[in-house]
Amino acid sequence: MSLVHQERLRPSLAVRASVSGDGLILLDVDGGLVLSSNAVGARIWQLIEQQRTTDEIARQLVDDYAVSAERALCDVHAFVSDLRARGLVAGQPRQ
C-alpha cells in the first residue's frame, strides 16, 4: 500500500464548500475557481473534511453506495488527485 493512501487528507484553508443532497460546490477563494460535483463527490468531500485517508474514504463509499472496493478506491483516487492538482486538498502523514 502506498503512503499516499495512508495520508490524512484535509481541505485547503482557502476553500469554501457547500454540500447538499444533490452535490457539492467548491470555491477556491484565493484562485477564484468554482467546481461542482455530484452527490458522491459531496460525500468524498465530507470525509476529507473529517481528515480521513484515501483508503478510509473508499471503504466508506463501499458501505454507502454498495460498490466494489476496487471501484471505490479508483474513484476516490481520481477525485482526490484532481483536487490536489488544483491545490484544494493536502495530505498529512497518518499518526
Secondary structure, DSSP 8 states (H G I E B T S, - for coil): --GGGGSEEEE-TTEEEEEETTEEEEEETTTTEEEEE-HHHHHHHHHHHTT-BHHHHHHHHHHHH---HHHHHHHHHHHHHHHHHTTSEEEE---
